[in-house]
Amino acid sequence: MKFIDKIAQGFSYDESKVVGYSEEELKKIEDFYLIKIAGDLRDFMLEMGRCSGGLIRTGNLNFYDKHATIRNHLLLQEFVKDELGKIKEHEYLGGIFVFAMEDEDTIYYFLRTKAESYIKTYVGEKTLSNDPNIVYCYDENEEKVCDTGLTFIEYLKKEVLLTQKEYKESEIWQGELIVI
């Protein structure tokens, strides 16, 4: 089963417009953003990392922001890492990838992306999952990080449902993480 079909939930998309990254491009993204792309994120990036063929059009996913530059993407990653450091959430700093923003860009969703961060981490009473598909959330207003209880696929399914409910235009969004 194709990755996009795992999240489509029966909704249509333009298969000819679905665009991912090559293995070589993923390696460049890993080197450029200092991350490791694994699990469902890897499957997503390979198949539909640039464009979902119109399946997702919410504007929440950074992947498809046609107005964002590479500099914007890098600054976002660094901003969230700095914020996590300020609130002493150091266990997340080993490697994260911020992939979505909500609530006027004050809530940030990310995955842990470094191989060493897949090892269960115990910090005080907090146990971090070793699953690279777990979505975490940083709320800038509350200065708090939490496990959303969602996997990456579940988060994407939520975005598909939001698209189908609220975005009726047929525009197909496409973004870029490496080409300048």
N, C-alpha and C positions, 0 to 999 in steps of 0.2 A: 504494500500500500504506500502510495506517495505521501510525503509529509503533509502537504496541503490538504489532502483528503481527510487526514486525521483531525483537522481543525475546522473544515468547511461546514460540517453539520448539515449537509444537503443544500447549502446556499451556492449560488453560481458565481463563477469568476471566469475571466478570459484567459484560458490556458496558454494562449499564444503570447501573452504579456507577462507571464510568471517568469521572473528572472532571479537567479541566484549568483553565487560567487563560485569560482573554480577552486580546486584544492590549493593551487599556487597563490591565488588571491587571499584565501583564508590564512595561509602562512604569513603573508604580508600584513594582514590585519592583526594577527597574533603578535607579530614583531612590533608593529606600529603602536598598538594600544597596550602592549605588555600584558597580554591575557592568554589563556589557553581556551580554545573553543572546543567544547566537548558536549556529549549528550545530545539532547534535543536542540540545543542552540546550534550545534554543528549541522544537524540535518536541516534545520530551518534555513541557515545561511547558505548551504549548498543548493537548496531548491528554490527558495523564495526570499533570500536576504535583501535583494534590491527592490523587488516588486511582487506583490501578491496577486496581480492580475485583477485588482479591484475588490478582492475579498475583504481586505481591511483598509478602511479609509478614515479612521477616527482622529488621526493627528497625534495620538498618544505615543505611538511607536516611533522612536528616533530613527529606525532603519529607513523609513519612508518619508522623512522630512526633506522635501525637495529644495527647501530654502536654506537648510543647514549646510555649512561648509565643513571640511575636515577639521578646521580650527575650532568650529563650534562643538563638534563631537568630542574633540580632545579636551577642550575647556570644561565641558560638562562632566566628563569622567574625573578630571582633576578637582573640580568644585565639590563633587559629592565625596570624594576621598578626603579632601580637606575638612569638610563638614563632619564626617565620621570621626576623624582624628580629634577635632575640637570637642566632641562629646564623649571622647574616650572609648569609642567602639573600635578599638585597634584590631580585634580579631577579624574584622572584615577587610582590613587593608592589604592582606596578602594577595589580592587580585579580585577585582570585581568588574563587571561590565554593566553599566547603566543602559537599559534598553527602552525605558518608557518614562514619561512624566505625566502627571495629572494635576488637577486642582490648581490651575494657573501656575504650573511649574513649581509647586512647593512639595509635591509628593513624588519621590523617585523610586522606580522599581529596578532591581538589579539581580544578577546571578553571581555567585562566587565562581571565579574562573581560573584559579591557579591550581595545579595538580596537588600541591601541598595543602591547599585549603579544603580538599575533599576528605581529608582525614578528619574524623570527628574531633571537634575542639571543645574542651571544657573550660569555661571561664566563669569562676564563681559558681553560681547555680545555673548558668546558661549552658546549654548543649547545642552546638551548631551541627546541622545535618552534614553528612558526607556526600549527599546527593547533589550533583552539579545542576539538576533540573529544578531545584527549589527556588522560588521567587521570594526575594526579600524586599522590604519597603523601608525607605527612610522618609520620615515626615519632618520637613524643615521647620514647620511651626511648632511642633511638639518636641523637636530634637530627640527623636526616638526611632529606633530600628526594630522591625519585627519580621518574623517569618509570616508571610501572608497566608500560609496554608494551601497555596496554589503551586502547581508545577508550571513550567514554562508553557506546556501545551494547554493547560487549563486557563492560564492567563490569555493566551492567544484566542482560545474559544470565546472567552468573555469579550474580547475586542471584536471578534466576528459578529457576535450577537448585537453589540453596541452599534457597529456599522450598519447592520441590516435594519435596526430599529430607528436610528437617528440620521443616517446619512443616505439620502436618496439620490444624490447626484451620481452620475456615472463616471466621474473623473477617476482616472487610475493614477495613483501616487507611486512615485519611484524615487528612491534616495540613493546615496552613495557614501560609503565609509572610507574608500581609499583613493579614488581618482580625484586629483586636484584640478 
